[in-house]
Amino acid sequence: MKKTYFLNFLTLTLLLVACQSKELNQVNGLTEKERVSFTKKIIRFIGKKPEEATHENKFHSYFDNHYTNQASLHDLEFYHLDNSGKIFFIFTRNAPSLTLKKVGIGGYVKFDEKGDVSEFEEVFRTWKKKPEELKELNQTLFEKLIRQDDLSPFYTENSNGKEFIEFPNKDVKYNKETRKWESSLRDPIEEMLQHKQQEMKLKLEKLDQKQTAQ
């Protein structure tokens, strides 16, 4: 009798957790068109920037093809719109690896009446993991993200050697004002790209001048 009661209780608990998770994650309620539209609206914040672009000019139409491709590489797996109009999300994308591994990108966004981004923060990026491992981790992080719980126990410096969240860490933080990750460490690669970025800046200025003159 006790064993039957325990099994029934366990089954009910699992059902309640599953229902709660389902309610929190509203991604299945979106049409494919809505998923694509949402991804395109924020891809310039979460996608990989062209090497020759800066964070200031990456929104130029010249880079539209690049970001259309980036959007196709990101999968929206978790989505939740709260009563304030804030949308919480987690995207995944493939990571460089000999075997299939992915990273999770979690954050929130809010749009104004015109449909422009009024608030945005990328809250975390996970370490690359096997898809099934990442899905389980993302489920946990997503529920905490929506509740706005403290995620610092999942940071590398606090996780006792386990790999959960790669960024932020003690050296890399997200700047909500500039909407980009910023490191306290010197970035030699970015320094090497400065000449290429300057050339592109001049090219875009000439393109804009030409279009204005037409």
Residue frames as a rotation matrix with the C-alpha (Angstrom) as fourth column:
MET 1
0.567 0.824 0.000 0.00
0.824 -0.567 0.000 0.00
0.000 0.000 -1.000 0.00
LYS 2
0.517 -0.466 -0.718 2.78
0.112 -0.795 0.596 2.38
-0.849 -0.389 -0.359 0.98
LYS 3
-0.558 -0.764 0.324 4.74
0.378 0.113 0.919 1.45
-0.739 0.635 0.226 -2.13
THR 4
-0.150 0.608 0.780 1.70
0.981 -0.006 0.193 2.13
0.121 0.794 -0.595 -4.35
TYR 5
0.793 0.449 -0.411 1.10
0.537 -0.834 0.125 5.46
-0.287 -0.320 -0.903 -2.63
PHE 6
0.088 -0.864 -0.495 4.74
0.090 -0.488 0.868 6.46
-0.992 -0.121 0.035 -3.13
LEU 7
-0.652 -0.324 0.686 4.69
0.650 0.228 0.725 5.54
-0.391 0.918 0.062 -6.82
ASN 8
0.290 0.845 0.449 1.46
0.940 -0.341 0.034 7.51
0.182 0.412 -0.893 -7.35
PHE 9
0.744 -0.065 -0.665 2.96
0.288 -0.867 0.407 10.50
-0.603 -0.495 -0.626 -5.52
LEU 10
-0.317 -0.946 -0.066 6.15
0.214 -0.139 0.967 10.30
-0.924 0.292 0.247 -7.59
THR 11
-0.437 0.232 0.869 4.16
0.898 0.165 0.407 10.08
-0.049 0.959 -0.281 -10.83
LEU 12
0.661 0.751 0.001 2.05
0.750 -0.660 0.028 13.09
0.021 -0.018 -1.000 -9.85
THR 13
0.436 -0.589 -0.681 5.16
0.153 -0.697 0.701 15.09
-0.887 -0.409 -0.214 -8.94
LEU 14
-0.613 -0.702 0.362 6.80
0.435 0.083 0.897 14.34
-0.660 0.707 0.255 -12.29
LEU 15
-0.069 0.688 0.722 3.62
0.983 -0.075 0.166 15.32
0.168 0.721 -0.672 -14.11
LEU 16
0.803 0.374 -0.464 3.43
0.500 -0.847 0.183 18.61
-0.324 -0.379 -0.867 -12.23
VAL 17
-0.018 -0.906 -0.423 7.08
0.095 -0.423 0.901 19.40
-0.995 -0.024 0.093 -13.04
ALA 18
-0.631 -0.186 0.753 6.51
0.710 0.251 0.657 18.51
-0.311 0.950 -0.026 -16.70
CYS 19
0.362 0.858 0.365 3.42
0.920 -0.392 0.009 20.72
0.151 0.333 -0.931 -16.87
GLN 20
0.673 -0.177 -0.718 5.27
0.252 -0.858 0.448 23.59
-0.696 -0.482 -0.532 -15.21
SER 21
-0.431 -0.903 0.006 8.17
0.234 -0.105 0.967 23.29
-0.872 0.418 0.256 -17.66
LYS 22
-0.394 0.362 0.845 5.74
0.919 0.167 0.357 23.16
-0.012 0.917 -0.399 -20.57
GLU 23
0.700 0.706 -0.107 3.98
0.711 -0.704 0.012 26.31
-0.067 -0.084 -0.994 -19.35
LEU 24
0.369 -0.645 -0.669 7.28
0.101 -0.688 0.719 28.14
-0.924 -0.333 -0.188 -18.88
ASN 25
-0.747 -0.665 0.018 8.58
0.038 -0.016 0.999 27.22
-0.664 0.747 0.037 -22.33
GLN 26
0.280 0.937 -0.211 6.16
-0.086 -0.195 -0.977 28.67
-0.956 0.291 0.026 -24.89
VAL 27
-0.574 -0.636 -0.516 8.30
-0.521 -0.203 0.829 27.96
-0.632 0.745 -0.214 -27.94
ASN 28
-0.838 0.273 0.472 5.93
0.474 0.794 0.380 25.31
-0.271 0.543 -0.795 -29.30
GLY 29
0.178 0.950 -0.257 3.18
0.656 -0.310 -0.688 27.92
-0.733 -0.046 -0.678 -29.38
LEU 30
-0.054 -0.292 -0.955 5.09
-0.464 -0.839 0.283 29.93
-0.884 0.459 -0.090 -31.99
THR 31
0.944 0.271 0.186 4.64
0.061 0.414 -0.908 29.40
-0.323 0.869 0.374 -35.70
GLU 32
0.220 -0.902 0.372 7.73
0.935 0.303 0.181 28.84
-0.277 0.308 0.910 -37.83
LYS 33
0.226 -0.058 0.972 7.27
0.584 -0.791 -0.183 32.35
0.780 0.609 -0.145 -39.23
GLU 34
0.909 0.163 0.383 7.21
-0.192 -0.653 0.733 33.81
0.369 -0.740 -0.562 -35.71
ARG 35
0.698 -0.716 -0.011 10.36
0.453 0.430 0.781 31.91
-0.555 -0.550 0.625 -34.73
VAL 36
0.031 -0.693 0.721 12.22
0.990 -0.078 -0.118 33.15
0.138 0.717 0.683 -37.80
SER 37
0.453 0.232 0.860 11.01
0.278 -0.954 0.111 36.71
0.847 0.189 -0.497 -37.26
PHE 38
0.994 -0.074 0.075 12.07
-0.093 -0.276 0.957 36.74
-0.051 -0.958 -0.281 -33.60
THR 39
0.434 -0.887 0.157 15.49
0.744 0.451 0.493 35.29
-0.509 -0.097 0.856 -34.43
LYS 40
0.043 -0.406 0.913 16.11
0.870 -0.434 -0.234 37.90
0.491 0.804 0.335 -37.14
LYS 41
0.765 0.344 0.544 15.19
0.101 -0.899 0.427 40.72
0.636 -0.272 -0.722 -34.76
ILE 42
0.854 -0.424 0.303 17.95
-0.443 -0.285 0.850 39.87
-0.274 -0.860 -0.431 -32.29
ILE 43
0.835 -0.527 0.158 20.50
0.550 0.792 -0.263 37.94
0.014 0.307 0.952 -34.35
ARG 44
0.361 -0.735 0.574 22.86
0.119 -0.574 -0.810 40.92
0.925 0.361 -0.120 -34.54
PHE 45
0.405 -0.201 0.892 23.13
-0.867 -0.394 0.305 40.79
0.290 -0.897 -0.334 -30.75
ILE 46
0.556 -0.108 0.824 23.73
-0.491 0.757 0.431 37.05
-0.671 -0.645 0.367 -30.37
GLY 47
0.953 -0.170 0.252 25.23
0.302 0.631 -0.715 35.99
-0.037 0.757 0.652 -33.72
LYS 48
0.097 -0.993 -0.073 28.90
0.779 0.030 0.626 36.03
-0.619 -0.117 0.777 -34.62
LYS 49
0.657 0.087 -0.749 29.99
-0.162 -0.954 -0.252 39.43
-0.737 0.287 -0.613 -35.89
PRO 50
0.861 -0.431 0.270 31.78
0.383 0.201 -0.902 39.69
0.334 0.880 0.338 -39.26
GLU 51
0.163 -0.889 -0.427 35.50
0.960 0.044 0.276 40.15
-0.227 -0.455 0.861 -38.63
GLU 52
-0.647 -0.486 0.587 35.58
0.674 -0.725 0.143 43.38
0.356 0.488 0.797 -40.61
ALA 53
0.234 0.819 0.523 32.57
0.254 -0.571 0.781 44.86
0.938 -0.050 -0.342 -38.80
THR 54
-0.904 -0.363 0.227 32.54
-0.106 -0.324 -0.940 46.81
0.415 -0.874 0.254 -35.57
HIS 55
-0.582 0.726 -0.367 29.80
0.784 0.381 -0.490 46.66
-0.216 -0.572 -0.791 -32.97
GLU 56
-0.400 0.409 -0.820 28.76
-0.080 -0.907 -0.413 50.12
-0.913 -0.100 0.395 -34.14
ASN 57
-0.341 0.246 -0.907 28.34
-0.900 -0.365 0.239 49.36
-0.273 0.898 0.346 -37.87
LYS 58
-0.968 -0.044 0.246 27.28
-0.004 0.987 0.160 45.69
-0.250 0.154 -0.956 -37.71
PHE 59
-0.133 0.991 0.024 23.67
0.334 0.067 -0.940 46.87
-0.933 -0.118 -0.340 -38.15
HIS 60
-0.370 -0.063 -0.927 24.45
-0.713 -0.620 0.327 48.23
-0.595 0.782 0.184 -41.63
SER 61
0.674 0.739 0.018 22.45
-0.518 0.489 -0.701 46.60
-0.527 0.464 0.712 -44.43
TYR 62
0.132 -0.733 -0.667 25.78
-0.920 0.161 -0.358 45.61
0.370 0.661 -0.653 -46.04
PHE 63
-0.826 -0.522 0.212 25.95
-0.559 0.712 -0.424 42.76
0.070 -0.469 -0.880 -43.50
ASP 64
0.111 0.975 0.192 22.37
-0.966 0.151 -0.209 41.52
-0.233 -0.163 0.959 -44.02
ASN 65
0.483 0.060 -0.874 23.45
-0.534 0.811 -0.240 38.37
0.694 0.582 0.424 -45.87
HIS 66
-0.607 -0.775 -0.177 25.93
-0.257 0.402 -0.879 37.51
0.752 -0.488 -0.443 -43.14
TYR 67
-0.783 0.310 0.540 23.30
-0.576 -0.033 -0.817 37.77
-0.236 -0.950 0.205 -40.43
THR 68
0.356 0.864 -0.356 20.69
-0.930 0.366 -0.042 35.92
0.094 0.346 0.934 -42.48
ASN 69
0.103 -0.435 -0.894 23.14
-0.228 0.865 -0.447 33.04
0.968 0.250 -0.010 -42.53
GLN 70
-0.866 -0.444 0.229 23.82
-0.287 0.067 -0.956 33.43
0.409 -0.894 -0.185 -38.82
ALA 71
-0.213 0.881 0.423 20.09
-0.961 -0.111 -0.253 33.26
-0.176 -0.460 0.870 -38.09
SER 72
0.525 0.418 -0.741 19.91
-0.644 0.764 -0.026 29.90
0.556 0.491 0.671 -39.87
LEU 73
-0.279 -0.753 -0.596 22.61
-0.022 0.626 -0.780 28.55
0.960 -0.204 -0.191 -37.55
HIS 74
-0.913 0.007 0.409 20.70
-0.401 -0.209 -0.892 29.39
0.079 -0.978 0.194 -34.36
ASP 75
-0.403 0.794 -0.454 17.83
0.362 0.594 0.718 27.30
0.841 0.125 -0.527 -32.99
LEU 76
-0.416 0.383 0.825 15.29
-0.782 -0.614 -0.110 28.88
0.464 -0.690 0.555 -30.66
GLU 77
-0.550 0.121 -0.826 14.67
0.216 0.976 -0.001 26.18
0.807 -0.179 -0.563 -28.05
PHE 78
-0.299 0.474 -0.828 13.24
0.945 0.025 -0.326 28.10
-0.134 -0.880 -0.455 -25.09
TYR 79
-0.728 0.195 0.657 10.92
0.135 -0.899 0.416 31.12
0.672 0.392 0.628 -25.20
HIS 80
-0.181 0.700 -0.691 8.76
0.983 0.138 -0.119 32.79
0.012 -0.701 -0.713 -22.57
LEU 81
-0.488 0.164 0.857 6.80
0.142 -0.954 0.264 36.06
0.861 0.250 0.442 -22.78
ASP 82
-0.654 0.240 -0.717 5.91
0.753 0.118 -0.648 37.42
-0.071 -0.964 -0.258 -19.35
ASN 83
0.321 0.940 -0.120 3.19
0.933 -0.335 -0.132 39.89
-0.164 -0.070 -0.984 -18.36
SER 84
0.284 -0.291 -0.914 5.53
0.146 -0.929 0.341 42.88
-0.948 -0.231 -0.221 -18.64
GLY 85
0.952 0.086 -0.294 6.31
-0.272 -0.204 -0.940 42.18
-0.141 0.975 -0.171 -22.29
LYS 86
0.015 -0.999 0.037 9.78
-0.940 -0.001 0.341 40.83
-0.340 -0.040 -0.939 -21.55
ILE 87
0.864 0.216 -0.456 10.78
-0.413 0.821 -0.394 37.81
0.289 0.528 0.798 -23.63
PHE 88
0.161 -0.796 0.584 13.19
-0.702 0.324 0.635 35.28
-0.694 -0.512 -0.506 -22.12
PHE 89
0.839 0.109 -0.533 15.00
-0.513 0.484 -0.709 33.00
0.181 0.868 0.462 -24.54
ILE 90
0.065 -0.889 0.454 17.63
-0.335 0.409 0.849 30.35
-0.940 -0.207 -0.271 -25.05
PHE 91
0.751 0.008 -0.661 19.13
-0.653 0.161 -0.740 29.71
0.100 0.987 0.126 -28.47
THR 92
0.401 -0.711 0.578 21.53
0.062 0.650 0.757 26.91
-0.914 -0.268 0.305 -29.32
ARG 93
0.767 -0.238 -0.595 24.11
-0.636 -0.160 -0.755 26.67
0.084 0.958 -0.274 -32.07
ASN 94
0.849 -0.494 -0.190 26.80
0.452 0.863 -0.225 24.20
0.275 0.105 0.956 -33.07
ALA 95
0.732 -0.682 0.003 30.22
-0.514 -0.548 0.660 24.64
-0.448 -0.485 -0.751 -31.50
PRO 96
0.233 -0.738 -0.634 33.64
-0.801 0.224 -0.555 23.76
0.552 0.637 -0.539 -32.97
SER 97
0.081 -0.173 0.982 34.22
-0.760 0.626 0.173 20.13
-0.645 -0.760 -0.080 -32.01
LEU 98
-0.850 -0.424 -0.312 35.25
-0.526 0.671 0.522 16.77
-0.012 0.608 -0.794 -33.45
THR 99
-0.678 0.729 -0.095 31.88
0.725 0.684 0.083 15.41
0.126 -0.013 -0.992 -32.31
LEU 100
-0.103 0.731 0.674 28.53
0.354 -0.607 0.712 17.22
0.930 0.312 -0.196 -32.32
LYS 101
-0.400 0.034 -0.916 28.41
0.895 -0.198 -0.399 19.73
-0.195 -0.980 0.049 -29.49
LYS 102
0.147 0.554 0.819 26.37
0.579 -0.720 0.383 22.87
0.802 0.418 -0.426 -28.97
VAL 103
-0.911 -0.317 -0.265 26.36
0.404 -0.545 -0.735 25.99
0.088 -0.777 0.624 -26.81
GLY 104
0.151 0.983 -0.107 23.37
0.976 -0.131 0.173 27.68
0.156 -0.131 -0.979 -25.21
ILE 105
-0.860 -0.332 0.387 22.79
0.313 -0.943 -0.114 31.44
0.403 0.023 0.915 -25.37
GLY 106
-0.032 0.891 -0.453 20.33
0.972 0.134 0.194 32.75
0.233 -0.434 -0.870 -22.81
GLY 107
-0.955 -0.267 -0.131 18.94
0.292 -0.922 -0.254 36.19
-0.053 -0.281 0.958 -22.14
TYR 108
0.012 0.987 -0.158 15.94
0.811 -0.102 -0.576 38.47
-0.585 -0.121 -0.802 -22.47
VAL 109
-0.914 -0.210 0.347 14.67
0.386 -0.716 0.582 41.19
0.126 0.666 0.735 -24.77
LYS 110
-0.045 0.916 -0.400 11.89
0.631 -0.284 -0.722 43.75
-0.774 -0.284 -0.565 -24.76
PHE 111
-0.608 -0.103 0.787 10.50
0.765 -0.341 0.546 45.62
0.212 0.934 0.286 -27.76
ASP 112
-0.786 0.358 -0.504 8.94
-0.065 -0.858 -0.509 49.08
-0.615 -0.368 0.698 -27.90
GLU 113
0.183 0.983 -0.016 5.69
-0.055 -0.006 -0.998 50.01
-0.982 0.183 0.053 -29.65
LYS 114
0.402 -0.107 -0.909 7.52
-0.879 -0.324 -0.351 50.32
-0.257 0.940 -0.225 -32.98
GLY 115
0.999 -0.017 -0.047 8.97
0.005 0.972 -0.234 46.83
0.050 0.233 0.971 -32.66
ASP 116
0.267 -0.958 0.104 12.49
-0.332 -0.193 -0.923 48.06
0.905 0.212 -0.370 -31.97
VAL 117
0.116 -0.330 -0.937 14.65
0.758 0.638 -0.131 46.60
0.641 -0.695 0.324 -29.19
SER 118
0.547 0.126 0.828 14.27
-0.313 -0.886 0.341 48.71
0.777 -0.445 -0.445 -26.05
GLU 119
0.389 -0.465 0.795 15.92
-0.850 0.151 0.504 46.33
-0.355 -0.872 -0.337 -23.58
PHE 120
0.760 -0.173 -0.627 18.37
-0.221 0.838 -0.499 43.52
0.611 0.518 0.599 -24.18
GLU 121
0.150 -0.793 0.591 20.74
-0.966 0.011 0.260 41.44
-0.212 -0.609 -0.764 -22.13
GLU 122
0.342 -0.191 -0.920 22.59
-0.254 0.924 -0.286 38.26
0.905 0.332 0.267 -22.94
VAL 123
0.726 0.078 0.683 22.67
-0.681 -0.052 0.730 36.73
0.093 -0.996 0.016 -19.50
PHE 124
0.155 -0.702 0.695 24.86
-0.452 0.575 0.682 33.70
-0.878 -0.420 -0.229 -20.17
ARG 125
0.380 -0.120 -0.917 26.59
-0.808 0.439 -0.393 31.46
0.450 0.890 0.070 -22.66
THR 126
0.846 -0.016 0.533 27.16
-0.326 0.775 0.541 27.86
-0.422 -0.631 0.651 -21.73
TRP 127
-0.389 -0.915 0.109 30.19
-0.609 0.344 0.715 25.69
-0.692 0.212 -0.691 -22.29
LYS 128
-0.142 0.324 -0.935 29.86
-0.908 0.333 0.253 23.47
0.394 0.885 0.247 -25.35
LYS 129
-0.456 0.106 0.884 28.12
-0.559 0.738 -0.377 20.20
-0.692 -0.666 -0.277 -24.58
LYS 130
-0.952 0.258 0.165 26.54
0.304 0.730 0.612 17.18
0.037 0.633 -0.773 -26.21
PRO 131
-0.588 0.757 0.284 22.98
-0.284 -0.522 0.804 18.07
0.757 0.392 0.522 -27.31
GLU 132
0.259 0.747 -0.612 21.26
0.381 0.504 0.775 15.87
0.888 -0.434 -0.154 -24.71
GLU 133
-0.244 -0.434 -0.867 23.42
0.969 -0.074 -0.235 17.25
0.038 -0.898 0.439 -21.88
LEU 134
-0.977 -0.151 0.151 22.87
0.163 -0.984 0.070 20.83
0.138 0.093 0.986 -23.02
LYS 135
-0.264 0.958 0.117 19.10
-0.029 -0.129 0.991 20.37
0.964 0.258 0.062 -23.21
GLU 136
0.321 0.336 -0.886 18.99
0.803 0.399 0.442 19.28
0.502 -0.853 -0.141 -19.57
LEU 137
-0.550 -0.609 -0.572 21.24
0.808 -0.562 -0.178 22.16
-0.213 -0.560 0.801 -18.48
ASN 138
-0.895 0.213 0.392 19.26
0.031 -0.847 0.530 24.70
0.445 0.486 0.752 -20.50
GLN 139
0.084 0.969 -0.233 16.01
0.392 0.183 0.902 23.54
0.916 -0.167 -0.365 -18.90
THR 140
0.184 -0.104 -0.978 17.42
0.983 0.000 0.185 24.25
-0.019 -0.995 0.102 -15.45
LEU 141
-0.772 -0.578 -0.264 18.95
0.569 -0.814 0.119 27.58
-0.284 -0.059 0.957 -16.45
PHE 142
-0.655 0.573 0.494 15.80
0.199 -0.499 0.843 28.70
0.729 0.650 0.213 -18.26
GLU 143
0.362 0.815 -0.453 13.58
0.677 0.105 0.729 28.22
0.641 -0.571 -0.513 -15.23
LYS 144
0.038 -0.444 -0.895 16.06
0.902 -0.370 0.221 30.18
-0.429 -0.816 0.387 -13.11
LEU 145
-0.872 -0.362 0.331 16.37
0.484 -0.739 0.469 32.85
0.075 0.569 0.819 -15.82
ILE 146
-0.190 0.901 0.389 12.62
0.346 -0.310 0.886 33.47
0.919 0.303 -0.253 -15.81
ARG 147
0.666 0.421 -0.616 12.53
0.691 -0.038 0.722 33.65
0.280 -0.906 -0.316 -12.02
GLN 148
0.513 -0.590 0.623 15.59
-0.258 -0.799 -0.543 35.92
0.818 0.118 -0.563 -12.20
ASP 149
0.967 -0.234 -0.100 17.43
0.200 0.455 0.868 33.68
-0.157 -0.859 0.487 -9.75
ASP 150
0.403 -0.908 -0.115 21.12
-0.774 -0.406 0.486 34.06
-0.488 -0.107 -0.866 -9.03
LEU 151
0.972 -0.053 -0.231 23.06
-0.118 0.736 -0.667 32.09
0.205 0.675 0.709 -11.67
SER 152
0.326 -0.928 0.181 26.50
-0.895 -0.365 -0.257 32.65
0.304 -0.078 -0.949 -10.15
PRO 153
0.238 -0.266 0.934 26.66
-0.551 0.755 0.355 29.11
-0.800 -0.599 0.034 -8.69
PHE 154
0.797 0.111 0.593 26.82
0.365 0.693 -0.621 27.91
-0.481 0.712 0.512 -12.32
TYR 155
0.780 -0.587 -0.215 29.78
-0.607 -0.627 -0.489 30.17
0.152 0.512 -0.846 -13.19
THR 156
0.501 -0.639 -0.584 33.07
0.067 0.701 -0.710 28.37
0.863 0.317 0.395 -13.82
GLU 157
-0.477 -0.781 0.403 34.78
-0.329 -0.266 -0.906 29.86
0.815 -0.565 -0.130 -10.77
ASN 158
-0.359 0.429 0.829 31.96
-0.929 -0.078 -0.361 28.59
-0.090 -0.900 0.426 -8.50
SER 159
0.532 0.755 -0.384 31.02
-0.820 0.572 -0.011 25.23
0.211 0.320 0.923 -10.05
ASN 160
0.322 -0.452 0.832 33.68
-0.576 0.604 0.550 22.98
-0.751 -0.657 -0.066 -8.49
GLY 161
-0.654 -0.746 0.130 35.24
-0.311 0.421 0.852 21.99
-0.690 0.517 -0.507 -11.80
LYS 162
-0.162 0.674 0.720 31.95
0.753 0.556 -0.351 21.30
-0.638 0.486 -0.598 -13.59
GLU 163
-0.968 -0.249 -0.017 31.31
0.164 -0.683 0.712 23.13
-0.189 0.686 0.702 -16.86
PHE 164
-0.012 1.000 -0.007 27.96
0.833 0.007 -0.553 24.92
-0.553 -0.012 -0.833 -16.95
ILE 165
0.944 0.330 -0.003 28.22
0.292 -0.838 -0.460 28.63
-0.154 0.434 -0.888 -17.84
GLU 166
0.066 -0.956 0.286 31.32
0.989 0.024 -0.149 29.84
0.135 0.292 0.947 -19.66
PHE 167
-0.882 -0.262 0.393 30.35
0.247 -0.965 -0.089 33.53
0.402 0.019 0.915 -19.78
PRO 168
0.611 -0.584 0.534 30.15
-0.521 -0.805 -0.284 35.61
0.596 -0.104 -0.796 -17.71
ASN 169
0.498 -0.527 -0.689 33.23
0.770 0.634 0.072 34.84
0.399 -0.566 0.721 -15.66
LYS 170
0.425 -0.342 -0.838 35.74
0.665 -0.511 0.546 36.81
-0.615 -0.789 0.010 -13.62
ASP 171
-0.618 -0.761 -0.199 37.28
0.372 -0.505 0.779 38.33
-0.693 0.408 0.595 -16.77
VAL 172
-0.911 0.324 0.255 34.33
0.189 -0.222 0.957 38.60
0.367 0.920 0.141 -19.17
LYS 173
-0.531 0.767 -0.360 31.11
0.365 -0.176 -0.914 40.51
-0.764 -0.617 -0.187 -18.41
TYR 174
-0.240 0.537 0.808 28.13
0.937 -0.089 0.338 41.58
0.254 0.839 -0.482 -20.47
ASN 175
-0.901 -0.071 -0.427 27.65
0.183 -0.957 -0.226 45.35
-0.392 -0.282 0.876 -20.81
LYS 176
-0.092 0.970 0.226 23.92
0.861 0.192 -0.472 46.10
-0.501 0.151 -0.852 -21.05
GLU 177
0.312 0.164 -0.936 24.60
-0.093 -0.975 -0.202 49.64
-0.946 0.150 -0.289 -22.23
THR 178
-0.342 -0.541 -0.768 26.75
-0.832 -0.205 0.515 48.65
-0.436 0.815 -0.381 -25.22
ARG 179
0.683 0.705 0.189 24.99
-0.589 0.685 -0.429 45.26
-0.432 0.182 0.883 -25.57
LYS 180
0.541 -0.567 -0.621 28.17
-0.329 0.537 -0.777 43.27
0.774 0.625 0.104 -25.98
TRP 181
0.848 -0.355 -0.394 30.57
0.530 0.580 0.619 41.09
0.009 -0.733 0.680 -24.03
GLU 182
0.624 -0.674 0.394 33.58
-0.485 -0.730 -0.482 42.94
0.613 0.110 -0.782 -22.68
SER 183
0.665 -0.482 -0.570 36.80
0.629 0.773 0.080 41.43
0.402 -0.412 0.818 -21.38
SER 184
0.904 -0.423 -0.064 39.31
-0.269 -0.677 0.685 42.84
-0.333 -0.602 -0.726 -18.92
LEU 185
0.164 -0.860 0.483 41.98
0.387 0.506 0.771 40.89
-0.907 0.060 0.416 -20.79
ARG 186
-0.270 -0.371 -0.889 43.86
-0.666 -0.594 0.450 42.08
-0.695 0.714 -0.086 -23.87
ASP 187
0.564 0.521 0.640 42.42
0.165 0.689 -0.706 40.69
-0.809 0.504 0.302 -27.12
PRO 188
-0.444 -0.858 -0.258 45.26
-0.134 -0.221 0.966 40.37
-0.886 0.463 -0.017 -29.69
ILE 189
-0.510 0.313 0.801 42.89
0.812 0.482 0.329 39.03
-0.283 0.818 -0.500 -32.38
GLU 190
0.609 0.790 -0.067 40.64
0.746 -0.600 -0.289 42.07
-0.269 0.126 -0.955 -32.18
GLU 191
0.327 -0.584 -0.743 43.71
-0.134 -0.807 0.576 44.30
-0.936 -0.088 -0.342 -32.33
MET 192
-0.687 -0.607 0.400 44.85
0.242 0.328 0.913 42.51
-0.685 0.724 -0.079 -35.51
LEU 193
-0.206 0.721 0.661 41.44
0.974 0.219 0.064 43.15
-0.099 0.657 -0.747 -37.10
GLN 194
0.150 0.311 -0.939 41.43
0.422 -0.878 -0.223 46.88
-0.894 -0.363 -0.263 -36.48
HIS 195
-0.717 -0.463 -0.521 42.99
-0.263 -0.512 0.818 47.70
-0.645 0.724 0.246 -39.85
LYS 196
-0.861 0.460 0.220 40.43
0.465 0.532 0.708 45.54
0.209 0.711 -0.671 -41.67
GLN 197
-0.004 0.905 -0.425 37.63
0.959 -0.116 -0.257 47.16
-0.282 -0.409 -0.868 -39.68
GLN 198
-0.169 -0.137 -0.976 38.89
0.070 -0.990 0.126 50.64
-0.983 -0.047 0.177 -40.52
GLU 199
-0.973 -0.194 -0.122 38.92
-0.118 -0.033 0.992 49.79
-0.197 0.980 0.009 -44.23
MET 200
-0.524 0.848 0.080 35.35
0.812 0.469 0.348 48.50
0.258 0.247 -0.934 -43.99
LYS 201
0.009 0.504 -0.864 34.28
0.680 -0.637 -0.364 51.64
-0.733 -0.584 -0.348 -42.12
LEU 202
-0.556 -0.301 -0.775 35.57
-0.288 -0.805 0.519 53.80
-0.780 0.512 0.361 -44.99
LYS 203
-0.975 0.207 0.087 33.88
0.176 0.465 0.868 51.52
0.139 0.861 -0.489 -47.54
LEU 204
-0.238 0.944 -0.229 30.51
0.969 0.215 -0.122 51.80
-0.066 -0.251 -0.966 -45.80
GLU 205
-0.101 0.142 -0.985 30.83
0.274 -0.947 -0.164 55.56
-0.956 -0.287 0.057 -45.58
LYS 206
-0.858 -0.260 -0.443 31.42
-0.342 -0.354 0.871 55.74
-0.383 0.898 0.214 -49.35
LEU 207
-0.778 0.622 0.090 28.45
0.567 0.633 0.527 53.45
0.270 0.461 -0.845 -49.99
ASP 208
-0.036 0.777 -0.628 26.21
0.877 -0.277 -0.392 55.62
-0.479 -0.565 -0.672 -47.83
GLN 209
-0.357 -0.184 -0.916 27.40
-0.105 -0.966 0.234 58.79
-0.928 0.179 0.326 -49.55
LYS 210
-0.995 -0.043 -0.092 26.73
-0.098 0.157 0.983 57.25
-0.028 0.987 -0.161 -52.96
GLN 211
-0.477 0.876 -0.063 23.20
0.858 0.480 0.180 56.21
0.188 0.032 -0.982 -51.95
THR 212
-0.013 0.434 -0.901 22.49
0.587 -0.726 -0.358 59.66
-0.809 -0.534 -0.245 -50.52
ALA 213
-0.633 -0.344 -0.693 23.61
-0.265 -0.745 0.612 61.31
-0.727 0.572 0.380 -53.77
GLN 214
-0.933 0.273 0.236 21.30
0.348 0.504 0.791 59.17
0.097 0.820 -0.565 -55.90
